[in-house]
Amino acid sequence: MAQEYDLVIVGGGTGGYVAAIRAAQLGLKTAIVEKGQLGGTCLHKGCIPSKALLRSAEVYRQSINALEYGVEISKAELNFKLVQQRKQAIVDQLHSGIKSLMKKGKIDIYHGIGRILGPSIFSPIPGTISVEMENGENEMLLPKNIILATGSKPRTIDGILVDGQKILSSDHALELESLPSSMIIVGGGVIGIEWASMLNDFGVDVTVLEYNSRILPTEDVDISNDMEKQLVKRGIKIFKNAEIITESIDCSEQLTISVNVEGKMQTFTAEKLLLAVGRVGNIQGIGLENTEIEFDENFIKVNDVFQTKEKHIYAIGDVIGGMQLAHIAAHEGKLAVEHIVHGNIHPIHYTNVARCIYSYPEAASIGLTEEQAVKEGLNVKVGKFPFKGIGKALVHGYAEGFVKMIADKETNDLIGVHMIGTHVTDLISEASLAMLLDATPWEIGETIHPHPSLSEAIGEAALAVDGRAIHF
């Protein structure tokens, strides 16, 4: 007999489980169908494990350079097995917490593969969820509403076989039992740059091959250029305008690959290759063909309140494309639930969502880049302040980087904020709040920032927009 629910969520990642919690708070009888583990990609194959590894890489780098701080360490050794154990312990702790939240909210969990059925004896409209359980049995769920939160998987390139041995996805890289001596990373976007930074800190010889004319192509040009300068200074080799000749890949012994770099053929060798060219939505095998839902080869199409063409079926998170960030998926999940219950929501202004890169140095941004603003016909004014003018950055031991603030010259509205340097993934929240409250650079500059603090760079950059910076 089919189990009835107010809401069934297919996918228990960040977007799915947050939506379930909000639904329970609003009194909906809710269930999650998850084929893997609650927490999804972010917890098990993305945000959390990669940041745990990045933190270990940071500690190792600081230990090697401890003498710069007057601390003598006879020998710093890396135990990668313990690094992986620490990563897993963090994941396990958070996973346990999510399970507790599900129990607290009286949210039913079905461990298996969920598929949407078409009209049937259970329902005159598409929407019954058939769950192929782990034990081989089948459950039928009859929800009034559905949220598809099936997440994403690493994108591949035709002609490059990801075997998990010589050629890796980010999923495989997170499970490495030992570090390779050398790694080619195909892709200079966020994932590729974070891995390049981490592996370099761990002592791996890293080469980055980027198809575009610059790394981090969606970021402000100044951020991209400064990131490249700082990574190259650390010994990471970066090649742009690099087109891989897929048929040239040879994995018989050491991995060899031919690449057309700015019109010239070059050959690269490494122990392993990491393919980091983005992610695509998990849309296969969930029954979309049994519905009127519109989708392309990678993502589900939704309206501005996350409804598909089947109005009782919503979709959120990576599976609908966009910025593909965990904090966006979580917010979309809450809004979808609130639309189900209340019928109206405050839509997300995606331009005003902060995005972060957890490499060394970190980068963070919100709003339009300078190039985007100019393309939109805006007359801009820019303030820029370097961390080398901030005492706390010097005390911290890393004063490279800057804060860049962009405003509309005519209205004085804040358009974008872009940062590169130490701890900027934490500092960006002030800029995020400023964007939400429609603050002007003058208001940010008049805010008294504590001294010494890294946040002083934000205040100085705001003052610099109108030529009023004090310390530079």
C-alpha positions as CSV (number, residue, x, y, z in Angstrom):
1,M,0.0,0.0,0.0
2,A,1.4,3.4,-1.0
3,Q,2.5,5.7,1.9
4,E,1.0,9.1,1.7
5,Y,3.1,12.3,2.4
6,D,2.6,16.0,2.1
7,L,6.1,16.2,0.6
8,V,8.7,13.7,-0.7
9,I,12.2,14.9,-1.4
10,V,14.3,12.9,-3.8
11,G,17.9,13.5,-2.7
12,G,19.2,14.0,0.8
13,G,22.1,16.3,0.1
14,T,22.4,19.9,1.5
15,G,19.4,21.2,-0.4
16,G,17.2,18.1,0.2
17,Y,17.8,17.7,4.0
18,V,17.5,21.4,4.6
19,A,14.2,21.5,2.7
20,A,13.0,18.5,4.8
21,I,13.8,20.3,8.0
22,R,11.9,23.4,6.9
23,A,9.0,21.3,5.8
24,A,8.8,19.6,9.2
25,Q,8.9,22.9,10.9
26,L,5.9,24.0,8.9
27,G,4.0,20.9,9.8
28,L,4.3,18.9,6.6
29,K,4.5,15.1,6.7
30,T,7.8,14.6,4.9
31,A,10.1,11.9,3.6
32,I,13.5,11.8,1.9
33,V,14.6,9.2,-0.6
34,E,18.4,9.0,-0.8
35,K,20.4,6.3,-2.6
36,G,23.6,7.1,-0.8
37,Q,24.2,8.8,2.5
38,L,22.4,11.8,3.9
39,G,24.5,15.0,3.3
40,G,25.1,14.2,-0.3
41,T,28.0,15.4,-2.4
42,C,28.8,18.4,-0.2
43,L,29.3,16.3,2.9
44,H,30.8,13.2,1.5
45,K,32.5,14.1,-1.8
46,G,32.8,17.9,-2.0
47,C,32.8,20.9,0.4
48,I,33.6,19.3,3.7
49,P,36.1,16.6,2.8
50,S,38.0,18.9,0.4
51,K,38.2,21.7,3.0
52,A,39.4,19.2,5.7
53,L,42.2,18.2,3.4
54,L,42.9,21.9,2.6
55,R,43.2,22.6,6.3
56,S,45.7,19.8,6.8
57,A,47.7,21.1,3.9
58,E,47.7,24.6,5.5
59,V,48.9,23.2,8.8
60,Y,51.7,21.2,7.0
61,R,52.8,24.4,5.1
62,Q,52.8,26.4,8.3
63,S,54.8,23.8,10.1
64,I,57.4,23.8,7.4
65,N,57.6,27.6,7.5
66,A,57.4,27.8,11.3
67,L,60.8,29.4,11.6
68,E,59.4,32.5,10.0
69,Y,57.4,32.9,13.2
70,G,60.3,32.2,15.5
71,V,59.3,28.6,16.1
72,E,61.9,25.9,15.5
73,I,60.6,22.5,14.4
74,S,63.3,20.0,13.7
75,K,61.3,18.1,11.1
76,A,57.7,18.3,9.9
77,E,56.4,15.1,8.4
78,L,53.2,14.4,6.6
79,N,51.2,11.3,7.5
80,F,48.6,11.2,4.7
81,K,46.8,8.2,6.3
82,L,46.1,10.4,9.4
83,V,45.1,13.3,7.2
84,Q,42.5,11.0,5.6
85,Q,41.4,9.7,8.9
86,R,40.8,13.2,10.2
87,K,38.8,14.1,7.1
88,Q,36.6,11.1,7.6
89,A,36.1,11.7,11.3
90,I,34.8,15.2,10.5
91,V,32.4,13.8,7.8
92,D,31.2,11.1,10.1
93,Q,30.4,13.6,12.9
94,L,28.5,15.8,10.6
95,H,26.6,12.9,9.1
96,S,25.6,11.8,12.6
97,G,24.3,15.3,13.2
98,I,22.1,15.2,10.1
99,K,20.6,11.9,11.1
100,S,19.8,13.3,14.5
101,L,18.1,16.3,12.8
102,M,16.0,13.9,10.7
103,K,14.9,12.0,13.8
104,K,14.1,15.3,15.6
105,G,11.9,16.4,12.7
106,K,10.2,13.0,12.4
107,I,11.3,12.9,8.8
108,D,11.1,9.4,7.2
109,I,14.1,8.2,5.3
110,Y,14.0,5.7,2.5
111,H,17.4,4.4,1.5
112,G,17.1,3.5,-2.2
113,I,16.6,4.8,-5.7
114,G,13.6,7.0,-6.2
115,R,11.8,7.3,-9.6
116,I,8.8,9.4,-10.6
117,L,6.0,7.3,-12.1
118,G,3.4,8.6,-14.6
119,P,-0.3,8.5,-14.1
120,S,-1.3,5.2,-12.4
121,I,-3.8,3.5,-10.1
122,F,-2.1,5.5,-7.3
123,S,-2.5,8.9,-8.9
124,P,-4.2,10.5,-11.9
125,I,-1.2,12.8,-12.4
126,P,2.5,12.0,-12.5
127,G,4.1,12.0,-9.1
128,T,4.0,8.6,-7.3
129,I,7.5,7.8,-6.2
130,S,8.7,4.2,-6.7
131,V,11.6,3.5,-4.3
132,E,13.9,0.6,-5.1
133,M,15.1,-0.1,-1.6
134,E,18.6,-1.3,-0.7
135,N,17.2,-4.7,0.5
136,G,15.6,-5.2,-3.0
137,E,12.1,-4.5,-2.0
138,N,10.0,-1.7,-3.5
139,E,8.1,1.0,-1.7
140,M,5.4,3.3,-3.3
141,L,5.2,6.8,-1.9
142,L,2.2,9.0,-2.8
143,P,3.1,12.7,-2.1
144,K,1.1,15.8,-2.6
145,N,4.3,17.6,-3.6
146,I,7.8,16.6,-4.7
147,I,11.2,18.3,-4.5
148,L,13.9,16.9,-6.8
149,A,17.3,17.5,-5.1
150,T,19.4,14.9,-6.8
151,G,22.5,17.0,-7.0
152,S,25.3,16.6,-9.5
153,K,28.3,14.5,-10.6
154,P,31.7,15.4,-12.1
155,R,31.6,16.4,-15.7
156,T,33.6,14.3,-18.1
157,I,35.3,15.0,-21.5
158,D,34.6,12.8,-24.5
159,G,37.7,10.7,-25.2
160,I,39.1,10.9,-21.6
161,L,38.4,7.7,-19.7
162,V,38.1,8.4,-16.0
163,D,39.4,5.1,-14.6
164,G,40.0,6.0,-10.9
165,Q,43.6,4.9,-11.2
166,K,45.6,7.1,-13.5
167,I,42.8,9.5,-14.5
168,L,40.7,10.8,-11.6
169,S,37.6,12.7,-10.9
170,S,37.4,14.8,-7.7
171,D,35.5,11.9,-6.1
172,H,38.4,9.6,-6.7
173,A,41.0,12.2,-5.6
174,L,39.3,12.5,-2.2
175,E,39.9,8.8,-1.6
176,L,43.6,8.7,-2.4
177,E,45.4,6.4,-0.1
178,S,48.8,8.0,-0.9
179,L,49.9,11.2,-2.7
180,P,51.2,11.0,-6.2
181,S,54.6,12.6,-7.0
182,S,53.0,14.6,-9.8
183,M,49.6,15.6,-11.0
184,I,48.2,17.2,-14.1
185,I,44.9,19.1,-13.4
186,V,42.7,19.7,-16.4
187,G,40.6,22.7,-15.5
188,G,41.5,26.0,-13.8
189,G,38.2,26.7,-12.3
190,V,37.3,26.6,-8.6
191,I,37.7,22.9,-8.1
192,G,40.9,22.7,-10.1
193,I,42.5,25.6,-8.3
194,E,41.6,24.3,-4.9
195,W,43.2,21.0,-5.7
196,A,46.3,22.6,-7.2
197,S,46.8,24.6,-4.1
198,M,46.3,21.7,-1.7
199,L,48.5,19.2,-3.6
200,N,51.2,21.8,-3.9
201,D,51.2,22.3,-0.1
202,F,51.4,18.5,0.2
203,G,54.6,18.5,-1.9
204,V,53.1,17.3,-5.2
205,D,54.4,18.6,-8.5
206,V,51.3,20.3,-10.0
207,T,50.5,21.4,-13.6
208,V,47.2,23.1,-14.4
209,L,45.9,23.1,-18.0
210,E,43.1,25.6,-18.6
211,Y,41.2,25.9,-21.8
212,N,40.2,29.5,-21.3
213,S,42.5,32.5,-21.6
214,R,42.7,32.8,-17.8
215,I,42.1,30.7,-14.7
216,L,39.0,31.3,-12.7
217,P,37.3,32.7,-15.8
218,T,34.1,33.6,-14.0
219,E,35.9,35.8,-11.4
220,D,37.0,39.4,-11.7
221,V,40.0,39.7,-13.9
222,D,42.1,41.2,-11.1
223,I,41.3,38.2,-8.9
224,S,42.2,35.7,-11.7
225,N,45.5,37.5,-12.5
226,D,46.6,37.8,-8.8
227,M,45.7,34.2,-8.1
228,E,47.8,33.0,-11.0
229,K,50.7,35.2,-9.9
230,Q,50.6,33.8,-6.4
231,L,50.2,30.2,-7.4
232,V,53.0,30.4,-9.9
233,K,55.2,32.0,-7.3
234,R,54.6,28.8,-5.2
235,G,55.8,26.6,-8.0
236,I,52.5,25.6,-9.6
237,K,52.8,25.5,-13.4
238,I,49.8,27.0,-15.2
239,F,49.1,26.8,-19.0
240,K,46.2,28.7,-20.4
241,N,44.6,28.5,-23.9
242,A,45.4,24.8,-23.5
243,E,43.5,22.3,-25.7
244,I,43.9,18.7,-24.8
245,I,44.5,16.2,-27.7
246,T,42.4,13.4,-26.1
247,E,43.6,10.7,-28.4
248,S,47.2,11.4,-27.3
249,I,46.6,10.2,-23.7
250,D,48.9,7.3,-22.9
251,C,48.4,5.6,-19.5
252,S,50.6,2.5,-20.1
253,E,53.3,3.7,-17.8
254,Q,53.6,7.2,-16.6
255,L,50.7,9.3,-17.9
256,T,51.5,11.3,-21.0
257,I,49.3,13.8,-22.7
258,S,49.8,16.2,-25.7
259,V,48.3,19.7,-25.5
260,N,47.9,22.5,-27.9
261,V,49.0,25.5,-25.9
262,E,48.4,28.8,-27.7
263,G,49.0,27.1,-31.0
264,K,52.1,25.1,-30.0
265,M,52.1,21.4,-29.3
266,Q,53.5,20.4,-25.9
267,T,53.8,17.1,-24.1
268,F,53.1,16.7,-20.4
269,T,53.8,13.8,-18.1
270,A,52.7,13.0,-14.6
271,E,51.8,10.1,-12.3
272,K,48.1,11.0,-12.4
273,L,45.6,13.3,-14.0
274,L,42.7,15.0,-12.3
275,L,39.8,16.0,-14.5
276,A,38.2,19.1,-12.9
277,V,35.9,20.6,-15.6
278,G,32.7,21.3,-13.7
279,R,29.7,19.2,-12.7
280,V,26.4,18.1,-14.4
281,G,23.1,17.4,-12.8
282,N,21.9,13.9,-11.9
283,I,18.9,13.7,-14.1
284,Q,19.1,10.1,-15.4
285,G,17.0,7.3,-13.9
286,I,14.7,9.5,-11.8
287,G,11.6,9.2,-14.1
288,L,11.6,12.6,-15.8
289,E,10.4,10.9,-19.0
290,N,7.2,10.0,-17.2
291,T,6.3,13.6,-16.7
292,E,6.0,16.9,-18.6
293,I,9.1,18.2,-16.8
294,E,11.4,20.1,-19.2
295,F,15.1,19.3,-19.1
296,D,18.2,19.4,-21.3
297,E,21.1,16.9,-21.3
298,N,22.4,18.2,-18.0
299,F,19.8,20.1,-15.9
300,I,16.1,20.4,-15.1
301,K,14.3,23.6,-16.1
302,V,12.4,25.5,-13.4
303,N,10.6,28.8,-13.0
304,D,11.5,31.5,-10.5
305,V,9.9,29.6,-7.6
306,F,11.6,26.3,-8.5
307,Q,8.5,24.7,-10.0
308,T,9.0,22.4,-13.0
309,K,6.4,22.3,-15.7
310,E,4.5,19.9,-13.4
311,K,3.6,22.5,-10.8
312,H,3.5,20.1,-7.9
313,I,7.1,19.0,-8.7
314,Y,9.9,21.3,-7.7
315,A,13.6,21.1,-8.3
316,I,16.5,22.7,-6.5
317,G,20.3,22.8,-6.1
318,D,22.9,21.5,-8.5
319,V,20.3,19.6,-10.6
320,I,18.9,22.9,-12.0
321,G,22.4,24.3,-12.8
322,G,23.3,27.9,-12.0
323,M,26.0,28.6,-9.4
324,Q,26.0,25.1,-8.0
325,L,26.8,26.0,-4.4
326,A,25.7,24.2,-1.2
327,H,24.5,27.4,0.4
328,I,22.4,28.2,-2.6
329,A,20.9,24.7,-2.7
330,A,19.9,25.0,1.0
331,H,18.2,28.4,0.5
332,E,16.4,27.2,-2.6
333,G,15.2,24.2,-0.6
334,K,13.7,26.4,2.1
335,L,12.1,28.7,-0.5
336,A,10.5,25.8,-2.4
337,V,9.0,24.5,0.8
338,E,7.7,28.0,1.7
339,H,6.2,28.3,-1.7
340,I,4.4,25.0,-1.2
341,V,3.0,26.2,2.1
342,H,2.5,29.9,1.7
343,G,2.3,30.4,-2.1
344,N,4.7,33.3,-2.1
345,I,8.4,33.8,-1.5
346,H,11.1,36.4,-1.7
347,P,13.1,35.3,-4.8
348,I,16.9,34.8,-4.7
349,H,19.0,37.5,-6.3
350,Y,21.8,35.3,-7.4
351,T,24.1,38.2,-8.2
352,N,24.0,38.9,-4.5
353,V,25.1,35.5,-3.3
354,A,28.7,35.2,-2.1
355,R,31.0,32.6,-3.7
356,C,34.3,31.4,-2.2
357,I,37.5,29.7,-3.3
358,Y,39.3,27.9,-0.5
359,S,42.8,27.8,-2.0
360,Y,45.9,29.4,-0.6
361,P,45.4,32.3,-1.0
362,E,41.6,32.3,-0.6
363,A,39.4,34.3,-2.9
364,A,35.8,35.4,-2.3
365,S,33.4,37.6,-4.2
366,I,29.8,38.9,-4.5
367,G,28.0,40.9,-7.1
368,L,29.2,41.9,-10.6
369,T,32.8,41.8,-11.8
370,E,34.1,45.1,-13.1
371,E,34.0,43.7,-16.7
372,Q,30.3,42.6,-16.2
373,A,29.3,46.0,-14.9
374,V,30.9,47.8,-17.8
375,K,29.2,45.4,-20.3
376,E,25.9,46.3,-18.7
377,G,26.6,49.9,-19.5
378,L,27.2,51.0,-15.9
379,N,29.6,53.9,-15.1
380,V,31.7,52.5,-12.3
381,K,34.1,53.7,-9.7
382,V,36.5,51.3,-8.1
383,G,38.3,51.2,-4.7
384,K,41.1,48.8,-4.1
385,F,43.1,48.2,-0.9
386,P,46.0,45.8,-0.4
387,F,46.4,43.6,2.6
388,K,50.0,44.7,3.0
389,G,48.6,48.0,4.4
390,I,46.8,46.0,7.2
391,G,48.7,45.3,10.4
392,K,46.7,42.1,11.2
393,A,47.7,40.6,7.8
394,L,51.4,41.3,8.5
395,V,50.9,39.7,12.0
396,H,49.2,36.7,10.4
397,G,52.2,36.2,8.1
398,Y,50.5,36.6,4.7
399,A,49.9,40.1,3.4
400,E,49.5,39.4,-0.3
401,G,46.2,40.1,-2.0
402,F,43.6,42.9,-1.8
403,V,39.9,43.9,-1.4
404,K,38.3,45.5,-4.5
405,M,35.0,47.3,-4.3
406,I,32.9,48.4,-7.3
407,A,30.2,51.0,-7.1
408,D,27.9,52.8,-9.6
409,K,29.4,56.3,-10.1
410,E,25.9,57.8,-10.6
411,T,23.9,56.2,-7.8
412,N,26.7,55.2,-5.5
413,D,25.1,51.8,-5.2
414,L,27.4,48.9,-4.4
415,I,27.8,46.6,-7.4
416,G,30.4,44.1,-6.4
417,V,33.1,43.2,-3.9
418,H,36.1,40.9,-4.7
419,M,38.8,39.7,-2.4
420,I,41.9,37.6,-2.5
421,G,44.0,36.9,0.6
422,T,44.0,35.3,4.0
423,H,40.6,34.4,5.5
424,V,38.6,36.3,2.8
425,T,36.1,33.5,2.7
426,D,35.1,34.7,6.2
427,L,35.4,38.4,5.4
428,I,33.0,38.2,2.5
429,S,30.0,38.0,4.8
430,E,30.2,41.7,5.6
431,A,30.0,42.4,1.9
432,S,27.1,40.0,1.6
433,L,25.2,41.8,4.3
434,A,26.0,45.2,2.7
435,M,24.6,44.0,-0.6
436,L,21.4,42.7,1.1
437,L,20.9,46.0,2.9
438,D,21.8,48.1,-0.2
439,A,24.6,49.8,1.7
440,T,26.8,52.3,-0.1
441,P,30.6,52.4,0.0
442,W,30.3,55.5,2.1
443,E,28.3,53.6,4.8
444,I,30.8,50.7,4.8
445,G,33.7,53.1,5.0
446,E,32.0,55.0,7.9
447,T,31.6,51.7,9.8
448,I,34.2,51.6,12.5
449,H,36.2,48.3,12.0
450,P,38.2,46.9,14.9
451,H,41.9,47.4,14.9
452,P,43.9,45.3,14.3
453,S,41.7,43.1,12.1
454,L,41.6,41.9,8.6
455,S,38.2,43.5,8.2
456,E,39.9,46.9,8.1
457,A,40.7,46.2,4.5
458,I,37.0,46.3,3.7
459,G,36.6,49.7,5.3
460,E,39.7,51.0,3.5
461,A,38.5,49.7,0.1
462,A,35.2,51.4,0.7
463,L,36.9,54.6,1.4
464,A,39.1,54.2,-1.6
465,V,36.1,54.1,-3.9
466,D,36.0,57.9,-3.4
467,G,39.7,58.4,-2.9
468,R,39.5,58.6,0.9
469,A,41.6,55.5,1.9
470,I,43.8,56.4,4.9
471,H,46.6,53.8,5.0
472,F,47.5,53.6,1.3
